[in-house]
């Protein structure tokens, strides 16, 4: 029986893969902590097999939007060169090469009917990849060639319930795959409104004073505090309020992860890697959730996770 052994809500913004000199120039000579946070997360979790003994990473990719069904990348291997259509200046001909998890992809799709949804595994080697997956693989997976990476897209015609259903199918598919120990990544931002083009270059620094509105910043910071307390129920119960601040992909990446971890019953507290930072108006943070000793829905304790920055 497979199991989810860790999960994270992680930022993938293009800034993290710019050359260091360019990052420092954009940020007043200081490194952005989204970079140092990912480096520490790799050391603590992705390189620390003694703690997790994971074999597969599932990325819930907020940039990959499908329309009539959920799609799971089901190739035996993903390899090639990646150039972003959105920002080719910063993400150009990036080499990637990692094993997929065909068995797990098909097992996830096999639970679509049980959960009242549609999931199709696609094995086509020409299926595009997106930087919401590639940028995180570069930090967390490159150089670890035995770790499988598998991506699932959001569905732009789906709603909150549809994405929770996908998460439930994901959990069942993992459980049905013998021996799998899986890390789940919800790859995407919090609030997600960009500054207009003629103003955007005035807001490239990471300081959260550049978040598009004070209200969006407050909403993000409120949810980060809830995540640290393990209050996934509060995050889910206030999605109508959060949608006012246009979270990336309607926060579907997180909703799929929540569906896999027990939804409102999930009590896992998060620890933050790096600071809450701006990216041209959008709110970005890295939150990592270890599985509690009693499981993802174990009774909540009074002890909250601490920052790892």
C-alpha angles and dihedrals in degrees: 000000000000125000143191107245100177142001140193145190101217136179119234103182118160091242092074093065098044116110111275094248091056092047091052092047091053092047105047095264095307128113114245110244092224084076097046089043093057091047090054092045090054091052094046100041118004096047095034104085091164088069100042112008087202125170104182137043118203114200119201097205118209092192096058106080121182127183118207101025144002114269128209121199103237104178121134088227137008116208137150144083121304125209118175118231088206100051111006091162091069102028108041129152092339110179117229131177126168139140118257128211109241095171093053093045092056092044091054091051089049090069096054095100093047090057098040099248142101123252126170125190112216121200098181109131090212094061104125123249124212134217092245083074102029097049092054093044089055091058101034108023111028110105093024098092097172094061117097120221123200128179132209122189130219119248113235093205093051128094135209094286093049092055093046087053090053088053091052090052089048091054092048092047091052092047090051093053108085116238097357116150107189138192113204120207123194098202112203151074137276114232108009118193116133125214113249116269096255090053102033097093090060090061106047097108117101097236108120090228083085094061107125096252135005088236093057090049091051091050091050094048091048090055093045088055090050091049091053089052093048091245098146086148091066092049092051095043092054100046091117088060094045094051087068087073094051101238112205112281087355086290089287091143090061093041091056090050091047090051089056094048100049103278113231090003092060109111102174111136118221130228118211123231111203124345134300102270144182127243110187091314100325128110117241133184142152115229121177125196121200116201108258116239090253095047134266092302097042116141110282117257128208092243115095125199119259133228117271096200 
